[in-house]
Amino acid sequence: MGLFTGLVTLPLAPVRGVMWLAEVLTEQAEQELYDPGKIAAEMQQIADEVAAGEIGEDEAAAREEELIARLHEGRARGL
């Protein structure tokens, strides 16, 4: 980057910084959302809630389907 280009684009530095931060936060959130270990823990929690009688089979099945969809989406994204 030349001196002139650096001086001209200097006012945009905060914008580039915010955009970079947004990309990093998005990436971190997606990794957490699609983490197979976290999904497995949530599946176990659902099983525990069913065993304790806190939720019914229909609600458990719906929540498990959502988790399975997240798992497939994460694998499709390569996360």
N, CA, C and O atoms as a GROMACS GRO file, in nm:
protein
  316
    1MET      N    1   0.086  -0.116   0.000
    1MET     CA    2   0.000   0.000   0.000
    1MET      C    3   0.092   0.122   0.000
    1MET      O    4   0.183   0.134   0.081
    2GLY      N    5   0.065   0.211  -0.091
    2GLY     CA    6   0.145   0.332  -0.101
    2GLY      C    7   0.106   0.434   0.005
    2GLY      O    8   0.003   0.422   0.071
    3LEU      N    9   0.192   0.533   0.017
    3LEU     CA   10   0.168   0.638   0.116
    3LEU      C   11   0.038   0.713   0.086
    3LEU      O   12  -0.042   0.739   0.176
    4PHE      N   13   0.018   0.746  -0.041
    4PHE     CA   14  -0.103   0.821  -0.079
    4PHE      C   15  -0.228   0.738  -0.052
    4PHE      O   16  -0.326   0.789   0.003
    5THR      N   17  -0.225   0.611  -0.090
    5THR     CA   18  -0.341   0.523  -0.068
    5THR      C   19  -0.368   0.508   0.081
    5THR      O   20  -0.484   0.508   0.124
    6GLY      N   21  -0.264   0.494   0.159
    6GLY     CA   22  -0.279   0.482   0.303
    6GLY      C   23  -0.344   0.604   0.364
    6GLY      O   24  -0.429   0.592   0.452
    7LEU      N   25  -0.303   0.721   0.320
    7LEU     CA   26  -0.360   0.844   0.373
    7LEU      C   27  -0.505   0.864   0.330
    7LEU      O   28  -0.588   0.910   0.409
    8VAL      N   29  -0.535   0.829   0.207
    8VAL     CA   30  -0.671   0.847   0.156
    8VAL      C   31  -0.768   0.750   0.224
    8VAL      O   32  -0.882   0.787   0.253
    9THR      N   33  -0.724   0.628   0.249
    9THR     CA   34  -0.814   0.527   0.308
    9THR      C   35  -0.811   0.527   0.460
    9THR      O   36  -0.884   0.450   0.522
   10LEU      N   37  -0.730   0.610   0.521
   10LEU     CA   38  -0.721   0.615   0.667
   10LEU      C   39  -0.855   0.641   0.736
   10LEU      O   40  -0.883   0.578   0.838
   11PRO      N   41  -0.939   0.730   0.684
   11PRO     CA   42  -1.069   0.751   0.751
   11PRO      C   43  -1.159   0.627   0.751
   11PRO      O   44  -1.252   0.618   0.830
   12LEU      N   45  -1.131   0.531   0.662
   12LEU     CA   46  -1.213   0.410   0.656
   12LEU      C   47  -1.164   0.301   0.751
   12LEU      O   48  -1.229   0.197   0.764
   13ALA      N   49  -1.052   0.322   0.818
   13ALA     CA   50  -0.995   0.221   0.907
   13ALA      C   51  -1.094   0.176   1.015
   13ALA      O   52  -1.106   0.056   1.038
   14PRO      N   53  -1.166   0.265   1.082
   14PRO     CA   54  -1.262   0.218   1.183
   14PRO      C   55  -1.373   0.130   1.123
   14PRO      O   56  -1.419   0.035   1.186
   15VAL      N   57  -1.415   0.162   1.003
   15VAL     CA   58  -1.520   0.083   0.937
   15VAL      C   59  -1.466  -0.056   0.907
   15VAL      O   60  -1.536  -0.155   0.929
   16ARG      N   61  -1.344  -0.064   0.856
   16ARG     CA   62  -1.284  -0.195   0.827
   16ARG      C   63  -1.267  -0.275   0.956
   16ARG      O   64  -1.286  -0.397   0.956
   17GLY      N   65  -1.231  -0.208   1.064
   17GLY     CA   66  -1.216  -0.276   1.191
   17GLY      C   67  -1.348  -0.332   1.242
   17GLY      O   68  -1.352  -0.445   1.292
   18VAL      N   69  -1.454  -0.256   1.230
   18VAL     CA   70  -1.586  -0.303   1.273
   18VAL      C   71  -1.632  -0.419   1.187
   18VAL      O   72  -1.691  -0.515   1.237
   19MET      N   73  -1.607  -0.411   1.057
   19MET     CA   74  -1.646  -0.520   0.967
   19MET      C   75  -1.569  -0.648   1.002
   19MET      O   76  -1.626  -0.757   1.002
   20TRP      N   77  -1.440  -0.634   1.030
   20TRP     CA   78  -1.359  -0.750   1.067
   20TRP      C   79  -1.412  -0.813   1.196
   20TRP      O   80  -1.426  -0.935   1.206
   21LEU      N   81  -1.443  -0.728   1.294
   21LEU     CA   82  -1.494  -0.777   1.422
   21LEU      C   83  -1.627  -0.850   1.402
   21LEU      O   84  -1.651  -0.954   1.464
   22ALA      N   85  -1.714  -0.795   1.318
   22ALA     CA   86  -1.842  -0.859   1.291
   22ALA      C   87  -1.823  -0.997   1.226
   22ALA      O   88  -1.894  -1.091   1.259
   23GLU      N   89  -1.727  -1.008   1.136
   23GLU     CA   90  -1.699  -1.136   1.072
   23GLU      C   91  -1.647  -1.238   1.173
   23GLU      O   92  -1.688  -1.354   1.171
   24VAL      N   93  -1.558  -1.195   1.261
   24VAL     CA   94  -1.504  -1.285   1.363
   24VAL      C   95  -1.613  -1.332   1.457
   24VAL      O   96  -1.620  -1.451   1.491
   25LEU      N   97  -1.699  -1.241   1.501
   25LEU     CA   98  -1.808  -1.277   1.592
   25LEU      C   99  -1.906  -1.373   1.526
   25LEU      O  100  -1.955  -1.466   1.590
   26THR      N  101  -1.936  -1.349   1.399
   26THR     CA  102  -2.027  -1.437   1.325
   26THR      C  103  -1.968  -1.577   1.314
   26THR      O  104  -2.038  -1.676   1.333
   27GLU      N  105  -1.839  -1.584   1.284
   27GLU     CA  106  -1.773  -1.713   1.272
   27GLU      C  107  -1.775  -1.789   1.405
   27GLU      O  108  -1.802  -1.909   1.408
   28GLN      N  109  -1.746  -1.719   1.513
   28GLN     CA  110  -1.748  -1.782   1.645
   28GLN      C  111  -1.888  -1.832   1.682
   28GLN      O  112  -1.903  -1.941   1.736
   29ALA      N  113  -1.988  -1.751   1.654
   29ALA     CA  114  -2.126  -1.789   1.685
   29ALA      C  115  -2.167  -1.913   1.605
   29ALA      O  116  -2.233  -2.002   1.659
   30GLU      N  117  -2.129  -1.918   1.478
   30GLU     CA  118  -2.164  -2.034   1.396
   30GLU      C  119  -2.092  -2.159   1.445
   30GLU      O  120  -2.151  -2.267   1.447
   31GLN      N  121  -1.966  -2.146   1.485
   31GLN     CA  122  -1.895  -2.262   1.536
   31GLN      C  123  -1.961  -2.315   1.663
   31GLN      O  124  -1.970  -2.436   1.682
   32GLU      N  125  -2.006  -2.225   1.748
   32GLU     CA  126  -2.072  -2.269   1.870
   32GLU      C  127  -2.209  -2.330   1.841
   32GLU      O  128  -2.247  -2.430   1.902
   33LEU      N  129  -2.282  -2.269   1.749
   33LEU     CA  130  -2.416  -2.317   1.716
   33LEU      C  131  -2.411  -2.457   1.655
   33LEU      O  132  -2.497  -2.540   1.685
   34TYR      N  133  -2.313  -2.483   1.571
   34TYR     CA  134  -2.306  -2.610   1.499
   34TYR      C  135  -2.208  -2.710   1.561
   34TYR      O  136  -2.177  -2.811   1.498
   35ASP      N  137  -2.158  -2.684   1.681
   35ASP     CA  138  -2.063  -2.772   1.747
   35ASP      C  139  -2.129  -2.906   1.780
   35ASP      O  140  -2.227  -2.910   1.854
   36PRO      N  141  -2.076  -3.017   1.724
   36PRO     CA  142  -2.137  -3.148   1.749
   36PRO      C  143  -2.140  -3.185   1.898
   36PRO      O  144  -2.235  -3.247   1.944
   37GLY      N  145  -2.038  -3.147   1.972
   37GLY     CA  146  -2.035  -3.177   2.115
   37GLY      C  147  -2.146  -3.107   2.190
   37GLY      O  148  -2.210  -3.165   2.278
   38LYS      N  149  -2.169  -2.982   2.155
   38LYS     CA  150  -2.276  -2.905   2.219
   38LYS      C  151  -2.413  -2.962   2.181
   38LYS      O  152  -2.504  -2.969   2.264
   39ILE      N  153  -2.427  -3.002   2.056
   39ILE     CA  154  -2.553  -3.061   2.012
   39ILE      C  155  -2.579  -3.193   2.086
   39ILE      O  156  -2.692  -3.220   2.126
   40ALA      N  157  -2.475  -3.273   2.103
   40ALA     CA  158  -2.490  -3.400   2.176
   40ALA      C  159  -2.531  -3.374   2.321
   40ALA      O  160  -2.614  -3.446   2.376
   41ALA      N  161  -2.472  -3.272   2.382
   41ALA     CA  162  -2.508  -3.238   2.520
   41ALA      C  163  -2.654  -3.193   2.529
   41ALA      O  164  -2.725  -3.227   2.624
   42GLU      N  165  -2.700  -3.118   2.429
   42GLU     CA  166  -2.840  -3.075   2.428
   42GLU      C  167  -2.933  -3.194   2.407
   42GLU      O  168  -3.042  -3.197   2.464
   43MET      N  169  -2.891  -3.292   2.326
   43MET     CA  170  -2.972  -3.413   2.307
   43MET      C  171  -2.984  -3.489   2.440
   43MET      O  172  -3.091  -3.538   2.474
   44GLN      N  173  -2.873  -3.498   2.513
   44GLN     CA  174  -2.875  -3.566   2.643
   44GLN      C  175  -2.966  -3.492   2.741
   44GLN      O  176  -3.036  -3.555   2.820
   45GLN      N  177  -2.964  -3.360   2.736
   45GLN     CA  178  -3.050  -3.281   2.823
   45GLN      C  179  -3.197  -3.309   2.792
   45GLN      O  180  -3.279  -3.320   2.883
   46ILE      N  181  -3.229  -3.320   2.666
   46ILE     CA  182  -3.367  -3.351   2.627
   46ILE      C  183  -3.406  -3.488   2.681
   46ILE      O  184  -3.516  -3.504   2.735
   47ALA      N  185  -3.316  -3.586   2.667
   47ALA     CA  186  -3.346  -3.720   2.718
   47ALA      C  187  -3.366  -3.718   2.868
   47ALA      O  188  -3.455  -3.785   2.921
   48ASP      N  189  -3.284  -3.640   2.938
   48ASP     CA  190  -3.299  -3.629   3.084
   48ASP      C  191  -3.432  -3.564   3.122
   48ASP      O  192  -3.497  -3.606   3.218
   49GLU      N  193  -3.474  -3.462   3.046
   49GLU     CA  194  -3.601  -3.394   3.074
   49GLU      C  195  -3.719  -3.488   3.050
   49GLU      O  196  -3.817  -3.486   3.124
   50VAL      N  197  -3.709  -3.571   2.946
   50VAL     CA  198  -3.816  -3.669   2.919
   50VAL      C  199  -3.821  -3.771   3.032
   50VAL      O  200  -3.929  -3.804   3.081
   51ALA      N  201  -3.705  -3.819   3.074
   51ALA     CA  202  -3.700  -3.919   3.182
   51ALA      C  203  -3.755  -3.862   3.313
   51ALA      O  204  -3.815  -3.935   3.392
   52ALA      N  205  -3.734  -3.734   3.335
   52ALA     CA  206  -3.783  -3.670   3.458
   52ALA      C  207  -3.930  -3.629   3.446
   52ALA      O  208  -3.990  -3.585   3.543
   53GLY      N  209  -3.987  -3.644   3.327
   53GLY     CA  210  -4.126  -3.608   3.307
   53GLY      C  211  -4.148  -3.458   3.290
   53GLY      O  212  -4.261  -3.410   3.301
   54GLU      N  213  -4.042  -3.383   3.264
   54GLU     CA  214  -4.054  -3.238   3.249
   54GLU      C  215  -4.113  -3.197   3.114
   54GLU      O  216  -4.181  -3.096   3.104
   55ILE      N  217  -4.086  -3.278   3.012
   55ILE     CA  218  -4.142  -3.251   2.879
   55ILE      C  219  -4.199  -3.380   2.823
   55ILE      O  220  -4.164  -3.490   2.867
   56GLY      N  221  -4.287  -3.364   2.726
   56GLY     CA  222  -4.350  -3.480   2.665
   56GLY      C  223  -4.271  -3.530   2.545
   56GLY      O  224  -4.176  -3.466   2.500
   57GLU      N  225  -4.312  -3.645   2.496
   57GLU     CA  226  -4.244  -3.707   2.382
   57GLU      C  227  -4.254  -3.620   2.256
   57GLU      O  228  -4.158  -3.612   2.178
   58ASP      N  229  -4.369  -3.556   2.235
   58ASP     CA  230  -4.386  -3.474   2.115
   58ASP      C  231  -4.291  -3.355   2.115
   58ASP      O  232  -4.227  -3.326   2.014
   59GLU      N  233  -4.281  -3.286   2.229
   59GLU     CA  234  -4.190  -3.172   2.238
   59GLU      C  235  -4.045  -3.218   2.224
   59GLU      O  236  -3.965  -3.152   2.158
   60ALA      N  237  -4.012  -3.331   2.284
   60ALA     CA  238  -3.876  -3.385   2.274
   60ALA      C  239  -3.842  -3.417   2.130
   60ALA      O  240  -3.732  -3.386   2.083
   61ALA      N  241  -3.934  -3.479   2.059
   61ALA     CA  242  -3.910  -3.513   1.919
   61ALA      C  243  -3.888  -3.388   1.834
   61ALA      O  244  -3.801  -3.387   1.746
   62ALA      N  245  -3.968  -3.285   1.858
   62ALA     CA  246  -3.953  -3.161   1.782
   62ALA      C  247  -3.816  -3.096   1.809
   62ALA      O  248  -3.749  -3.050   1.717
   63ARG      N  249  -3.778  -3.092   1.935
   63ARG     CA  250  -3.647  -3.033   1.970
   63ARG      C  251  -3.532  -3.115   1.913
   63ARG      O  252  -3.432  -3.059   1.869
   64GLU      N  253  -3.545  -3.247   1.915
   64GLU     CA  254  -3.441  -3.333   1.859
   64GLU      C  255  -3.428  -3.314   1.709
   64GLU      O  256  -3.318  -3.316   1.655
   65GLU      N  257  -3.540  -3.296   1.641
   65GLU     CA  258  -3.537  -3.271   1.496
   65GLU      C  259  -3.462  -3.141   1.466
   65GLU      O  260  -3.384  -3.135   1.371
   66GLU      N  261  -3.485  -3.038   1.546
   66GLU     CA  262  -3.414  -2.912   1.528
   66GLU      C  263  -3.263  -2.931   1.547
   66GLU      O  264  -3.182  -2.876   1.472
   67LEU      N  265  -3.226  -3.009   1.649
   67LEU     CA  266  -3.084  -3.033   1.674
   67LEU      C  267  -3.020  -3.114   1.562
   67LEU      O  268  -2.907  -3.087   1.523
   68ILE      N  269  -3.092  -3.211   1.510
   68ILE     CA  270  -3.040  -3.291   1.399
   68ILE      C  271  -3.023  -3.203   1.275
   68ILE      O  272  -2.925  -3.217   1.202
   69ALA      N  273  -3.117  -3.114   1.252
   69ALA     CA  274  -3.105  -3.021   1.139
   69ALA      C  275  -2.982  -2.931   1.156
   69ALA      O  276  -2.910  -2.905   1.060
   70ARG      N  277  -2.958  -2.884   1.279
   70ARG     CA  278  -2.838  -2.803   1.305
   70ARG      C  279  -2.711  -2.883   1.280
   70ARG      O  280  -2.614  -2.831   1.225
   71LEU      N  281  -2.711  -3.009   1.320
   71LEU     CA  282  -2.595  -3.094   1.300
   71LEU      C  283  -2.567  -3.112   1.151
   71LEU      O  284  -2.452  -3.102   1.108
   72HIS      N  285  -2.671  -3.139   1.073
   72HIS     CA  286  -2.655  -3.155   0.928
   72HIS      C  287  -2.608  -3.025   0.864
   72HIS      O  288  -2.523  -3.027   0.775
   73GLU      N  289  -2.662  -2.914   0.907
   73GLU     CA  290  -2.623  -2.784   0.852
   73GLU      C  291  -2.476  -2.756   0.883
   73GLU      O  292  -2.402  -2.707   0.797
   74GLY      N  293  -2.434  -2.785   1.004
   74GLY     CA  294  -2.294  -2.765   1.042
   74GLY      C  295  -2.200  -2.851   0.957
   74GLY      O  296  -2.094  -2.804   0.916
   75ARG      N  297  -2.238  -2.974   0.933
   75ARG     CA  298  -2.156  -3.061   0.850
   75ARG      C  299  -2.152  -3.011   0.705
   75ARG      O  300  -2.048  -3.018   0.640
   76ALA      N  301  -2.265  -2.962   0.657
   76ALA     CA  302  -2.270  -2.910   0.520
   76ALA      C  303  -2.182  -2.786   0.505
   76ALA      O  304  -2.124  -2.763   0.399
   77ARG      N  305  -2.171  -2.706   0.612
   77ARG     CA  306  -2.088  -2.586   0.609
   77ARG      C  307  -1.942  -2.618   0.635
   77ARG      O  308  -1.856  -2.532   0.618
   78GLY      N  309  -1.914  -2.741   0.674
   78GLY     CA  310  -1.776  -2.781   0.701
   78GLY      C  311  -1.725  -2.732   0.835
   78GLY      O  312  -1.604  -2.713   0.851
   79LEU      N  313  -1.814  -2.711   0.930
   79LEU     CA  314  -1.772  -2.663   1.063
   79LEU      C  315  -1.750  -2.777   1.159
   79LEU      O  316  -1.715  -2.755   1.275
   0.00000   0.00000   0.00000
